[in-house]
Amino acid sequence: MYYLWWQCCVWFETGCWLVNEETLQVCSVYNMIIFTSKNNRYIYNQFTNDILVVPDAYNSLKDSEIQDDLSQLLETQHISFESPNLENSDKTHSLIINITNYCNLRCSYCAYSEHYPFEREHENRSIEFDVAIKAIDEYVNRSEGVEFRHISMYGGEPSTEPKLVSRIIEYAKKKANNFKFSVCTNGYSMSNEWIQLLVQNEAQLQISIDGDKESHDRYRVDKSGRGSFDRVVSNLNKLSTQAPSYYKSCVYFVVTLSPPYTLTRLYELYNNNELFHQPWYINFVKPTDTTFIDSLNLSKQDFDFSSQELHLANEYINASINGDAQNHFGYWFFGELVKGIHFREFTPSNKIWINGCCNPGVDKLFVDCNGDYFPCERSGSFMKLGNVEIGVDFDKSQDVVNQYTEDCNINCKTCPNVRFCDACYLGSKNGHVFELSSKYKFCHKRIAKLKLALYIYCSVLEVNNSAFDVFTISHI
């Protein structure tokens, strides 16, 4: 048995397999990723999770020719998806409370702006304390036995309601002693009272910022249309001066990339200002159910940032080779997917959970200002899970999950990104309707993202095969 195994593949120094004609037969007939690193050409096999080095005999062939050649050798393989049984779920791991619908900024791309007709609008309304109490009580009952309970404060802008946030934190701490808190904020308001509240409760602070002054002020403006960058940076300086240890351990940034893309400026901001040498989470402006993109009146070139992305990828490759795989800015852009590749299963099952999707109401539960429950803060009015009066009702959610899983079993079972896809249910949200075909609009981008991460991973390991040993599974 071991002799036959060794005949089909040779372990390559980079942690990839060197393939001959026999091993090529484990690739998909119709779907595979063929990519070139700095020094080699590879095939990623989604069924076995192997990364295969293409032998020299195949290097003269185009990718399409390799696929054509394989299609004559291979039988179709596929992976099947399983859906969770939400009705038997008795745990909720995280509660998100929409503190207020009011915001002191008017960001152009905001999901609650006039550019998103299927979402709520800005309004001067906050959650009633009694409603928040009911949500916390239910969450405490549904989180019995978890190591840590987590409440996240969302908006609108939570910093405009410091007294309400304080009361919610105080009440939660009386209900249980294992609470952790986080706050999503634009950083525009940073009173001494607010800072004291955050620091005393060690609340994780998620601050939205989109790059340097020019990039940030293009869309993140106040009600008068003035940019917010200078004021946010002033508040960051204030917070880091008053509470330096808190700033270092509890502050992280969220960027929303939107065209014209300025990824290189974001990279420079991270490198050149110690205030921003913190964890980053990078999102893209919501591209569906919106008039925002059409309103920009930009050239096609403004929507392309592939050259910037490749430049950052190469910078990250060099940094990782030199032992800096976790401190370089590229880590926050590529790191999660690179880690997923590094810790992939080498004897994977052909049955998997629906990647990218949470267990609605189990992984987290969002309560809005009306007291209605939804899977998360991005759900809008989609997939309502009940309310604080009747509790969590999984019937509708289970139906959506089952439909989604069934569709994946038809359309995703041979996709090369099947084990790494981050598409979630909301990718199939079209207005107020669940439309499964919607998520496939962006599949090519998700596959391109995986291909770039594979390029990074193999290019690094070809030179330094211990570069990613600094990663731990708990960081994924």
N, C-alpha and C positions, 0 to 999 in steps of 0.2 A: 504493500500500500504506500509506504513512504517512498519507495523507489519510483513508483508511478507518479506520485506527486512531484518529486524532484525532476522528473523528466519533462513535466509540463511547464515548469516555471523556475526561474532563477532569482533569488533575492538580490535586489540591486541596492547599492549603498545608500541611496536616498530614502529607503523605506518604501519603494515601489517595486512592482514586479516587471521583470524582463520577459517579454512574451515571444513565443514562437507561434507557428500556425495553429497548434492545438489550443493554446491559451486564448488566442483571439476568438475562439468559438464561444467563450463565455460572455461576449458582448451582445448588446441588443441588436436585432436586425435593423430596426428603423430608427432607434434613438440612442445616441451615444455622444459623449463630448470628446473630441479630439483636439488637443491643444499643444502648443509649443512653449517650453520654458526657455530659460537662457541657453541651455545646452542640449536639450533633448526634446523629442516629440512623444506625446503620451496619449493613451486612451483611458478615460475614467469609466469603469464598469459599475453601473448603479446597482446591479443585482448582487454582486459579490462584494461591493465596496472596495475593490482593488483599483489601484492606479498602475496602469500597464505601460511600460516603455516600448514604444513601437520599434521593432528591429530595423536595421539598415535596409533590408530587402524591401520594406514598405515605404521608405522615406521618399521615393520618387513619385509615389502616388498622391493625388489630391485627396482631401478628406472625403469628398463625395465618392471617389473611386474606391477608397477603403470600405466605405459603407456598402457600396454595391457588391464588392467582393465578399464581405461578411454576410450579406443577405442571402447568398447562395449556400453558405456553410451552416447557418444557424437556424435553430428553431426559435420561434417567438417565446420569449420569457416575459413574465410580468410579476408585479408585486400587488398584493391585495391590501385594502384598507379596512380597518376596523373602527367602529364608532363607539364612544363611551356610552354607558347606560346612566344617564343623568338622573333618572327617576329614583335610583337607589343611592344617590349621593347624599350624604349627611354632613358634609364638611364644606366650608367656604374659607379660603385661605387669606383673602384680602378684601377689604371694604374700601370703596372710593366714594367720598361724599362730595357732591357738587355744592360747595359752600354758597356760591352766588352766581347769578347770571349776569351780574354787572361787571364791567371791565373799564379800567381807566385808559386803555389804549384802543386803537381801531386799526389793527393790522389788516392790510389789504387782503391777504390770503386766508384770513381766519375762517374757520368752518362756520362761524356764526355771523359772518358778514353778509352783505347783500349778494355776494357771488355764489352762495350755496343755498338755493331756494328751498331745499328739503330739510334744512336744519332750523333750529330755533334762532331767534334774533337776540341781540343784546337787550337786556331789560334790567330795570332797577329792582331786582327781586332776589331775595336770599332764602335759603332753606330755614324753615321754622325749627327752633331748638327741639321742640317736642317730636317733630318728624325725624330729626337726626337721632334722638334718643331711641326711638322705636327701631331704627335701622341698626344702631349699635347693639341693642338688646338681642335682636335676631342674629346678628353676626356673632356675638359672644356665644349664643346657644349653638350656632352652627360651626364653631371653631374649637370646640372642646377637644383638648388633647394635642393641638398644634403647638410647636415649640415657641413660635412668636406669632402674635396677632399684629396685623398691620392695617392702619388707617391712612389713606392718602386723601389730602384736601385738594380739591380741584375747583375750576371756575369756568367762565369769568376769572376774576382775580381775587384769590383768597385774602391777600394782604389788605384789601379794603374792608374786611370784616374781622379785625384782630380779636375783638371781644368774643365773637361767636366761635372762632377757632379755639380760643382759650377755654371756653366753656365745654366744647366738645372734647378736647384733650383731657380736661379735668374729670369729666364724667366717665370717659373710657378708662382712665387709670383707676377710678374707684371700682369699676366693674371687674377689672382683671389687672394683674401686675406684670403681664408679659407683652404690653403694647409697644410697638414702634410706630413712628409717625413720619409722614413725608408731605411736602407741600409743593405744588406746581405753581410757579410764579413768573411774572415777566420782569421782576426786579426793579420795577419803576417806583415802588413805595418801599421805604426801608426805615421806618421810624424806630426810635430807641425801644419803644414798647414792643414792637414787632420782633426786633432782633433779640431782645431778652426772652420772649416767648419761644422763639426757635432754639436758642442756645440752651435754655433750661431743660427743654424736652428732647434735645439732640435730634431734632427733626431733620431728615434728609431734605435738602433744598434743591429742587430742580428748576433751574433758571433758563429761560428762553433767550437765546442770543444767536444772531445769524451771521456773525463774522465781523469784519472791521466796520468802521463807522459808515462808509459808503454802502456796503452790502446790507448792513443791519437797518439803516435808516431808509432804505428804498421802500420797504413795506411795513416796518414796525414803527408806526407813528401814533401820536396822541390824537385827541379829538379835533385838534386844530390842524392836523396834518404835519406837525413838526416831528422830526426824528427823535428817538428815545435813547440812542446809544450813549451820549455823554452823561445823561442822568443815571442810566443803569451802571455805567462804569464808576461813576462817583459813589453810588450806593455799594458797589462791590468793594471799593477801597475802604469805605466806612465799615462794612461788615468784617473784612479781613483784618482791619486795624483793631477793632473792638474785640473780636473773638477769633484770633489767628488759628488756634488749634481746631475750633469748630469749623472754620472755613476750609481748612485743609482736609478734614475727615468727612464732612457732611455736604459740601457743595459740589454739584455737578451741573453740566450745561447740556441743553437740548437745542439743536439747530434744525431749522426747517429750510432745506435747500429749495430754492425756486429759481426759475430762469429770470435774467441771464445768470448762469451758474458761475460762482466765484469760489470754487473749492480751494484754489491756490491761496487766496487771501485768508481763508479760514485757517489753513495750514500755517501761514505766516503769523497770524494772530496768536495761535497756540504756541508757536516757537518764541515769539518776541515779547510776550507779556506774561509774567509769572502769575498774574491773576487768573489766567485762563489755562494754566498747566494743571488741569483737573480732569476727571473723567468727562467724556462727551458721548452723547447719544444723537445719532444723525438720522433725521427723517427727511422725506420729500413732501412738498406741498401736495395735498390731496387732489388727484387729477380727475376724479369722476364727479358727476352731478354738480358741475360748477361752470360758471362763466368767467372765472378768474383767468384761466390760461388764454382764452380768446381776447380778453381785455388788454393784454399786455402789448399787443402790436409789435412783436419782436421778430427778428429774422430767424430763419431755421438754425443758423449757426449759434444763436443765443441759447437754443435748447439742447445743444450738444456739449457735453463736458467729458467725453471719452478721453480726450488728450490730457485733460487735467487729472482724471482718474488714473490713467496709466502712469503719468508722472509721479503721482503720490504712491502708486503701487511699487514702482521701481525704487523710490526713496525708502519705502518700508522694507523692501527686500534687502537693501544695503544695510539698514539699521538692524534688521533681524539677524543677518549674517554676522554682524559685529556684536551680537549679544544684547540688543536693545529691543526685543520683540514686544515688550509690554509698555514701554515708556514713549515710544514714537507716536505721533498723531495718527499714523496709519493704523495703529492698533484699534483705535476707536471707529475707524471706517471699515476695516477689513477683518479685524481680530475675531469677532464672534464666529464668522463663517470659517476662517482659517482654523480656529480651535475645533469647530465641529468636524472638519476634515481630519485634524490631527487625532481626535478621540473617536473617530468613527468605528463602528463595530466591524471586526474582521471576519466574523462568522455570523453575518446578519440574518435575521428572520425574513422570510418573504411576506410576512404579515406585519403591517405597521399601523400606528395611529395616524390620523390625518395631520400631517406636519403643518406648523404655523398656526394651528387652531387651538384655542383654549377649550377647557370644559366650561361652558357658560354657566355662571353662578357658582361654580366650584373653585376655579382658579382665582377669580375675582368677581365682585359684585358692585355695580355702580348704582347709587341712589341719587336721583335728580331733585331739583327744588320742589317738585310736586309730590315727592315720596314714592315715585315709580322706580322699579328695579329694571336694570339692563345689564348685559354682560360686561360692558366697559364704558369708559368715558367717550369713546368714539362711535358708539352705537347710534346716537341720535334717537329716533323713535322706533328703531329697528330691533326686533327680538325682545320685546317687553317680557319680563320675567315675573310680573306681579307687582305688588306694592307693599308698603309698610303695614297696611291694614290686614291684607289677606296672606302675606308672606310670599315666599319664593315658589313659583309655579313653573315646573320644568316641561310641561306638556308641549307648548309651542316651540320651545328651544330644542327639545328632543326631535321634533319633526324636522326642523331646519338641519340639525346635525345629521340625521339619517339621510335626508335628501342630498346633502353635501357629500357624505361618504359614498352613497350610491353613485353619484356623478363621478367622483374620483376613481371609483373602481371601473368605470367605463372609459374615462378620458385621460387618466393620469398614470395608469399602471405600468407603462413603459417609458415614462418621461425620465430623462437623465438627471433631473433635479428632484426626483421623487423622495429622496431621503433628506434633502436640505431645504425644500420649498418653504417659504415663510408666508404664503398666501393664507388669509383667514376668511371667515364667513363674510366679513364686511367687504371683501373684494367682490362679492356677488350681490351687493346692495345696489340696486338701481332705483333711485328715488326712495319710495317706501316699499318697493317690491323686491322680493328675493329672486334674482335672475342669475342662474348659475353660469351662463355663458359669459357674464361680465368679467370674471376673474381671468379668462384666457387672453384678454387684451394685452396683458403685461408678462405673459409667460416667457417671451423671448428675452425680456430684460432680466428676469430672475435667472434664466439659464446663463446669460452673459455674465452675470454677477458671480455665479459659481465657477464659470470658466476662468474668470480673472483671479478668483481666490485659489483655484488649483494651480494657476500659473505662478502665483506668489509662493505657494507652499512648496512646490517642486523646485523652483528656482533657488529658494533658500536652502533646502535640504541637500541639493547638489553640492553645495559648498560647505555647509555647516549642518550636519545631520542631528545635532543636539540643540539647535537654535530654539526649538519650541518646547524644550523640556521645562522651561519656566512656567508653562501653562499648567493649570490644575483643572480637573473636571468640574470642581465647584464653581469655577469662574464662568462656565458656559451659561 
